[in-house]
């Protein structure tokens, strides 16, 4: 099943807009912006998850910061 799309109205910086128009053909811009937004939102989700883990009281096995970073790195490499 295909994904539905919505048209949104928002502002981007003038220089960023010029770069997008100069570097990406007109028919490909939505795809490029969607891909960039997916990556940024995933990054925000991961940061929030780490913040939640670090701020919550320990329950069960405790992980060191090194173990958490290693696990996140492994997850990122799998995508």
C-alpha positions, 0 to 999 in steps of 0.5 A: 500500500502506498503512502499518502502525501499532504501539501504543507505550507512552511518557510525555509531560509532563502539560502537553503531554498536557493541551494535546494533549487540549484542542486535538486531537479524540480521533480525530485525536491519533495523526495529529498526533503522527505528523506532529510525530514525522516532522518532528522525526526528519527534523530530527535526520537532517538535523543528523546529516548536516550534522555528518557532512559537516562532520567528514569530510575533504574529498573532491572539491568543497568547499562553504562553510558558506553553500553547505551552508546554502543547499542545506539551505534549498532542500531544506526549501522543497521539502517 
